[in-house]
Amino acid sequence: MGIFIFLIAAMLVFYGLKTIELAYVLKHKRPYFVYYPIFLKKLNPKQKAILQEQFHFFKKLSPKHQVYFEHRVSVFINSKMFIGRENLVVTDEMKVLIAATGVMLTFGFRNYSIGLIERIFIYPDIFYSPQNASYHKGEFNPRLKSLVLSWKHFIKGFKYHDDNVNLGIHEFAHAIHLNSLKKRDVSATIFSDGFQGLMDMLTKDETLRKTLIASDYFRAYAYTNPYEFVAVIIETFIETPQDFKLQFPEIYNRTRQMLNFRFAGY
């Protein structure tokens, strides 16, 4: 009887907390909490040096956030399979920089695992995709839970970090978007609801929509479909946030809300 009462009480507490957080999310459009400050993992010294020296976003974080970021990169590396193609040898640099890209985009999420990604295939250059019989620099295949990247073009995306074109960010954005449609955790819900709100805003506000298209601010590929649009605006949000905010503050704020970006000056 005692165990039964304990279980009932635990369930009431659990669902009570869920209800309270739901009310908080509806009001503030963000999770009540994001990080777990216990049992934090670390990268080995070589991996940590790569993160510190080569990943610009990491340098912009506060010391406290850097600890959480390192933990998440470590977890990501150890929870995904990194597979080289065409005789490519997967290095620590590849693992750290790719993992850091995924962690960067989900750093405002409580659940940052991106469950739709289990394998990351890395090619040295462009690759042939049987999915649509063409050559690609990158793609995300949700059916196979696979992210596929050209290392050459992944690195190029970070070398030119203010042109709003970044292969890694773009492909991870697709994975996060589709993941948000399948999962119902709080961060996925905020992202998917925020995206729908953004689409509704652009549908209803004809002046904003026309101004956006006429401006040529986002490259033409953004208007291929809603999935490409969200990937391109996330690239722009990460790479040139101040310019984005100045040009289209409404869209910037919606993107910031979707990603729950409340750090690194965003």
C-alpha positions as a Markdown table, in Angstrom:
| # | Residue | x | y | z |
|---|---|---|---|---|
| 1 | Met | 0.0 | 0.0 | 0.0 |
| 2 | Gly | 2.8 | 2.4 | 0.9 |
| 3 | Ile | 4.5 | 1.8 | -2.5 |
| 4 | Phe | 1.2 | 2.4 | -4.3 |
| 5 | Ile | 0.6 | 5.7 | -2.5 |
| 6 | Phe | 4.2 | 6.8 | -3.2 |
| 7 | Leu | 3.7 | 6.0 | -6.9 |
| 8 | Ile | 0.4 | 7.9 | -7.1 |
| 9 | Ala | 2.1 | 10.9 | -5.3 |
| 10 | Ala | 5.0 | 10.8 | -7.7 |
| 11 | Met | 2.7 | 10.8 | -10.7 |
| 12 | Leu | 0.7 | 13.8 | -9.3 |
| 13 | Val | 3.9 | 15.7 | -8.7 |
| 14 | Phe | 5.3 | 14.9 | -12.2 |
| 15 | Tyr | 2.1 | 15.9 | -14.0 |
| 16 | Gly | 1.7 | 18.9 | -11.7 |
| 17 | Leu | 5.2 | 20.1 | -12.7 |
| 18 | Lys | 4.4 | 19.5 | -16.4 |
| 19 | Thr | 1.3 | 21.6 | -16.1 |
| 20 | Ile | 3.1 | 24.4 | -14.4 |
| 21 | Glu | 5.8 | 24.4 | -17.1 |
| 22 | Leu | 3.2 | 24.3 | -19.8 |
| 23 | Ala | 1.7 | 27.5 | -18.4 |
| 24 | Tyr | 5.2 | 29.0 | -18.2 |
| 25 | Val | 5.9 | 28.1 | -21.8 |
| 26 | Leu | 2.6 | 29.5 | -23.1 |
| 27 | Lys | 3.4 | 32.8 | -21.4 |
| 28 | His | 7.1 | 33.1 | -22.0 |
| 29 | Lys | 7.7 | 30.9 | -25.1 |
| 30 | Arg | 10.7 | 29.2 | -23.6 |
| 31 | Pro | 11.4 | 26.3 | -21.2 |
| 32 | Tyr | 11.4 | 26.9 | -17.5 |
| 33 | Phe | 15.0 | 25.5 | -17.4 |
| 34 | Val | 17.4 | 24.2 | -20.0 |
| 35 | Tyr | 20.6 | 22.9 | -18.5 |
| 36 | Tyr | 21.4 | 20.1 | -16.0 |
| 37 | Pro | 24.4 | 21.4 | -13.9 |
| 38 | Ile | 25.4 | 17.9 | -12.6 |
| 39 | Phe | 27.5 | 15.0 | -14.0 |
| 40 | Leu | 29.0 | 17.2 | -16.7 |
| 41 | Lys | 31.3 | 15.5 | -19.2 |
| 42 | Lys | 34.5 | 16.9 | -20.6 |
| 43 | Leu | 36.3 | 16.5 | -23.9 |
| 44 | Asn | 39.9 | 15.2 | -24.0 |
| 45 | Pro | 42.6 | 17.9 | -24.1 |
| 46 | Lys | 43.0 | 17.6 | -27.9 |
| 47 | Gln | 39.3 | 17.8 | -28.6 |
| 48 | Lys | 39.0 | 20.8 | -26.1 |
| 49 | Ala | 41.8 | 22.6 | -27.9 |
| 50 | Ile | 40.0 | 22.2 | -31.2 |
| 51 | Leu | 36.7 | 23.6 | -29.8 |
| 52 | Gln | 38.5 | 26.5 | -28.2 |
| 53 | Glu | 40.6 | 27.4 | -31.1 |
| 54 | Gln | 38.5 | 26.7 | -34.1 |
| 55 | Phe | 34.8 | 27.2 | -33.1 |
| 56 | His | 34.1 | 30.9 | -33.0 |
| 57 | Phe | 30.7 | 30.6 | -31.3 |
| 58 | Phe | 32.3 | 28.8 | -28.3 |
| 59 | Lys | 34.5 | 31.9 | -27.6 |
| 60 | Lys | 31.4 | 34.1 | -27.4 |
| 61 | Leu | 29.9 | 32.1 | -24.6 |
| 62 | Ser | 30.2 | 32.9 | -20.9 |
| 63 | Pro | 32.5 | 30.6 | -18.9 |
| 64 | Lys | 29.4 | 28.9 | -17.3 |
| 65 | His | 27.8 | 28.3 | -20.8 |
| 66 | Gln | 31.2 | 27.0 | -22.1 |
| 67 | Val | 31.1 | 24.3 | -19.5 |
| 68 | Tyr | 27.6 | 23.2 | -20.6 |
| 69 | Phe | 28.6 | 23.5 | -24.3 |
| 70 | Glu | 31.6 | 21.3 | -23.8 |
| 71 | His | 29.5 | 18.7 | -22.0 |
| 72 | Arg | 26.9 | 18.6 | -24.8 |
| 73 | Val | 29.6 | 18.3 | -27.5 |
| 74 | Ser | 31.1 | 15.3 | -25.6 |
| 75 | Val | 27.7 | 13.6 | -25.3 |
| 76 | Phe | 26.9 | 14.3 | -29.0 |
| 77 | Ile | 30.2 | 12.8 | -30.1 |
| 78 | Asn | 29.7 | 9.7 | -28.1 |
| 79 | Ser | 26.0 | 9.2 | -29.1 |
| 80 | Lys | 26.4 | 9.4 | -32.9 |
| 81 | Met | 28.3 | 7.3 | -35.4 |
| 82 | Phe | 30.8 | 9.2 | -37.5 |
| 83 | Ile | 31.5 | 7.4 | -40.7 |
| 84 | Gly | 34.1 | 8.4 | -43.4 |
| 85 | Arg | 33.3 | 7.7 | -47.1 |
| 86 | Glu | 35.6 | 7.4 | -50.1 |
| 87 | Asn | 38.6 | 6.4 | -47.8 |
| 88 | Leu | 38.2 | 9.5 | -45.7 |
| 89 | Val | 39.6 | 9.0 | -42.2 |
| 90 | Val | 37.4 | 10.6 | -39.5 |
| 91 | Thr | 39.5 | 12.8 | -37.2 |
| 92 | Asp | 38.8 | 14.5 | -33.9 |
| 93 | Glu | 38.6 | 17.8 | -35.7 |
| 94 | Met | 35.7 | 16.5 | -37.8 |
| 95 | Lys | 33.9 | 15.1 | -34.8 |
| 96 | Val | 34.3 | 18.2 | -32.7 |
| 97 | Leu | 33.4 | 20.7 | -35.3 |
| 98 | Ile | 30.4 | 18.8 | -36.6 |
| 99 | Ala | 29.1 | 18.0 | -33.1 |
| 100 | Ala | 29.7 | 21.6 | -32.1 |
| 101 | Thr | 27.5 | 22.8 | -35.0 |
| 102 | Gly | 24.6 | 20.6 | -33.9 |
| 103 | Val | 25.1 | 21.6 | -30.3 |
| 104 | Met | 25.2 | 25.3 | -31.2 |
| 105 | Leu | 21.8 | 25.2 | -32.9 |
| 106 | Thr | 20.2 | 23.3 | -30.0 |
| 107 | Phe | 22.0 | 25.1 | -27.2 |
| 108 | Gly | 18.7 | 26.8 | -26.2 |
| 109 | Phe | 17.0 | 23.4 | -26.1 |
| 110 | Arg | 16.6 | 21.1 | -23.1 |
| 111 | Asn | 16.6 | 18.0 | -25.3 |
| 112 | Tyr | 19.5 | 18.6 | -27.7 |
| 113 | Ser | 20.1 | 15.1 | -28.9 |
| 114 | Ile | 18.4 | 15.5 | -32.3 |
| 115 | Gly | 17.1 | 11.9 | -32.2 |
| 116 | Leu | 16.5 | 11.8 | -35.9 |
| 117 | Ile | 20.3 | 11.7 | -36.4 |
| 118 | Glu | 22.1 | 8.5 | -35.6 |
| 119 | Arg | 24.8 | 8.4 | -38.2 |
| 120 | Ile | 26.9 | 11.2 | -39.8 |
| 121 | Phe | 28.5 | 10.3 | -43.1 |
| 122 | Ile | 31.5 | 12.5 | -44.1 |
| 123 | Tyr | 32.7 | 12.7 | -47.7 |
| 124 | Pro | 35.9 | 14.5 | -48.7 |
| 125 | Asp | 34.0 | 16.5 | -51.4 |
| 126 | Ile | 30.6 | 16.5 | -53.2 |
| 127 | Phe | 29.0 | 13.1 | -53.4 |
| 128 | Tyr | 26.4 | 11.3 | -55.5 |
| 129 | Ser | 23.0 | 10.9 | -53.8 |
| 130 | Pro | 20.9 | 8.0 | -55.0 |
| 131 | Gln | 18.0 | 9.6 | -53.1 |
| 132 | Asn | 17.4 | 12.0 | -56.0 |
| 133 | Ala | 20.1 | 11.0 | -58.5 |
| 134 | Ser | 22.2 | 14.1 | -58.2 |
| 135 | Tyr | 25.4 | 15.3 | -56.7 |
| 136 | His | 25.2 | 17.1 | -53.3 |
| 137 | Lys | 27.3 | 19.0 | -50.8 |
| 138 | Gly | 25.1 | 17.8 | -48.0 |
| 139 | Glu | 21.8 | 16.2 | -47.2 |
| 140 | Phe | 19.6 | 14.9 | -44.3 |
| 141 | Asn | 17.8 | 11.6 | -44.7 |
| 142 | Pro | 15.2 | 11.2 | -41.9 |
| 143 | Arg | 14.2 | 7.7 | -43.0 |
| 144 | Leu | 17.8 | 6.5 | -42.5 |
| 145 | Lys | 18.4 | 8.9 | -39.6 |
| 146 | Ser | 21.5 | 10.0 | -41.4 |
| 147 | Leu | 23.2 | 13.4 | -41.9 |
| 148 | Val | 25.6 | 13.5 | -44.9 |
| 149 | Leu | 28.3 | 16.2 | -45.4 |
| 150 | Ser | 31.1 | 17.1 | -47.7 |
| 151 | Trp | 34.0 | 18.0 | -45.4 |
| 152 | Lys | 35.4 | 20.4 | -48.0 |
| 153 | His | 32.2 | 22.5 | -48.0 |
| 154 | Phe | 31.5 | 22.1 | -44.3 |
| 155 | Ile | 34.8 | 23.7 | -43.5 |
| 156 | Lys | 34.2 | 26.4 | -46.2 |
| 157 | Gly | 31.0 | 27.4 | -44.4 |
| 158 | Phe | 33.0 | 28.4 | -41.3 |
| 159 | Lys | 35.9 | 29.9 | -43.1 |
| 160 | Tyr | 33.6 | 32.5 | -44.6 |
| 161 | His | 31.5 | 33.1 | -41.5 |
| 162 | Asp | 29.6 | 36.2 | -42.6 |
| 163 | Asp | 28.2 | 35.3 | -46.0 |
| 164 | Asn | 25.1 | 33.6 | -44.6 |
| 165 | Val | 26.0 | 30.3 | -46.3 |
| 166 | Asn | 27.0 | 27.5 | -44.0 |
| 167 | Leu | 26.5 | 23.8 | -45.1 |
| 168 | Gly | 26.7 | 22.4 | -41.6 |
| 169 | Ile | 24.2 | 24.9 | -40.1 |
| 170 | His | 21.9 | 24.4 | -43.1 |
| 171 | Glu | 21.7 | 20.6 | -42.9 |
| 172 | Phe | 21.4 | 20.5 | -39.1 |
| 173 | Ala | 18.6 | 23.0 | -39.4 |
| 174 | His | 16.7 | 20.6 | -41.6 |
| 175 | Ala | 17.2 | 17.8 | -39.0 |
| 176 | Ile | 16.1 | 20.0 | -36.1 |
| 177 | His | 13.0 | 21.1 | -38.0 |
| 178 | Leu | 11.9 | 17.6 | -38.9 |
| 179 | Asn | 12.8 | 16.4 | -35.4 |
| 180 | Ser | 10.5 | 19.1 | -33.9 |
| 181 | Leu | 7.6 | 17.8 | -36.0 |
| 182 | Lys | 8.0 | 14.2 | -34.7 |
| 183 | Lys | 8.9 | 14.9 | -31.0 |
| 184 | Arg | 6.7 | 16.6 | -28.4 |
| 185 | Asp | 9.2 | 17.6 | -25.8 |
| 186 | Val | 9.1 | 21.2 | -24.7 |
| 187 | Ser | 11.9 | 22.5 | -26.9 |
| 188 | Ala | 10.6 | 20.7 | -30.0 |
| 189 | Thr | 7.1 | 22.1 | -29.3 |
| 190 | Ile | 8.5 | 25.7 | -29.0 |
| 191 | Phe | 10.4 | 25.3 | -32.3 |
| 192 | Ser | 7.6 | 23.8 | -34.3 |
| 193 | Asp | 5.0 | 26.3 | -32.9 |
| 194 | Gly | 7.4 | 29.2 | -33.5 |
| 195 | Phe | 7.9 | 28.1 | -37.1 |
| 196 | Gln | 4.2 | 27.8 | -37.7 |
| 197 | Gly | 3.8 | 31.3 | -36.1 |
| 198 | Leu | 6.4 | 32.6 | -38.5 |
| 199 | Met | 4.7 | 31.1 | -41.5 |
| 200 | Asp | 1.3 | 32.5 | -40.4 |
| 201 | Met | 2.9 | 36.0 | -39.9 |
| 202 | Leu | 4.3 | 35.9 | -43.5 |
| 203 | Thr | 1.1 | 34.7 | -44.9 |
| 204 | Lys | -1.0 | 37.4 | -43.2 |
| 205 | Asp | 1.4 | 40.3 | -43.6 |
| 206 | Glu | 1.5 | 40.8 | -47.3 |
| 207 | Thr | 3.6 | 44.0 | -47.0 |
| 208 | Leu | 6.3 | 42.2 | -45.0 |
| 209 | Arg | 6.3 | 39.2 | -47.4 |
| 210 | Lys | 6.7 | 41.5 | -50.5 |
| 211 | Thr | 9.4 | 43.5 | -48.8 |
| 212 | Leu | 11.2 | 40.4 | -47.8 |
| 213 | Ile | 11.2 | 39.0 | -51.4 |
| 214 | Ala | 12.0 | 42.3 | -53.0 |
| 215 | Ser | 15.0 | 42.9 | -50.7 |
| 216 | Asp | 17.0 | 39.9 | -51.9 |
| 217 | Tyr | 18.3 | 39.7 | -48.3 |
| 218 | Phe | 17.9 | 35.9 | -48.2 |
| 219 | Arg | 19.3 | 34.0 | -51.2 |
| 220 | Ala | 16.7 | 32.8 | -53.7 |
| 221 | Tyr | 17.1 | 29.2 | -52.5 |
| 222 | Ala | 15.2 | 30.2 | -49.3 |
| 223 | Tyr | 12.0 | 30.4 | -51.3 |
| 224 | Thr | 12.1 | 26.9 | -52.7 |
| 225 | Asn | 9.8 | 25.6 | -49.9 |
| 226 | Pro | 9.2 | 26.2 | -46.2 |
| 227 | Tyr | 11.9 | 23.8 | -45.1 |
| 228 | Glu | 14.6 | 25.6 | -47.1 |
| 229 | Phe | 13.3 | 28.9 | -45.9 |
| 230 | Val | 13.8 | 28.0 | -42.2 |
| 231 | Ala | 17.2 | 26.5 | -42.9 |
| 232 | Val | 18.4 | 29.7 | -44.7 |
| 233 | Ile | 17.0 | 32.1 | -42.0 |
| 234 | Ile | 18.8 | 30.0 | -39.3 |
| 235 | Glu | 22.1 | 30.3 | -41.3 |
| 236 | Thr | 21.6 | 34.0 | -41.5 |
| 237 | Phe | 20.6 | 34.3 | -37.8 |
| 238 | Ile | 23.8 | 32.5 | -36.7 |
| 239 | Glu | 26.2 | 34.2 | -39.1 |
| 240 | Thr | 25.0 | 37.9 | -39.2 |
| 241 | Pro | 22.6 | 38.4 | -36.3 |
| 242 | Gln | 22.9 | 42.2 | -36.0 |
| 243 | Asp | 22.3 | 42.8 | -39.6 |
| 244 | Phe | 19.4 | 40.4 | -39.6 |
| 245 | Lys | 17.9 | 42.1 | -36.6 |
| 246 | Leu | 18.3 | 45.5 | -38.3 |
| 247 | Gln | 16.8 | 44.4 | -41.6 |
| 248 | Phe | 13.9 | 42.2 | -40.4 |
| 249 | Pro | 13.4 | 42.5 | -36.7 |
| 250 | Glu | 10.1 | 40.6 | -36.6 |
| 251 | Ile | 11.6 | 37.5 | -38.4 |
| 252 | Tyr | 14.8 | 37.8 | -36.3 |
| 253 | Asn | 12.8 | 37.7 | -33.1 |
| 254 | Arg | 10.7 | 34.7 | -34.2 |
| 255 | Thr | 13.9 | 32.8 | -35.1 |
| 256 | Arg | 15.5 | 33.7 | -31.8 |
| 257 | Gln | 12.4 | 32.5 | -30.0 |
| 258 | Met | 12.3 | 29.2 | -32.0 |
| 259 | Leu | 15.9 | 28.5 | -31.0 |
| 260 | Asn | 15.6 | 30.0 | -27.5 |
| 261 | Phe | 18.8 | 31.8 | -28.1 |
| 262 | Arg | 19.5 | 33.9 | -24.9 |
| 263 | Phe | 23.3 | 33.9 | -24.9 |
| 264 | Ala | 26.4 | 35.0 | -26.8 |
| 265 | Gly | 24.9 | 38.4 | -27.6 |
| 266 | Tyr | 22.0 | 37.2 | -29.7 |
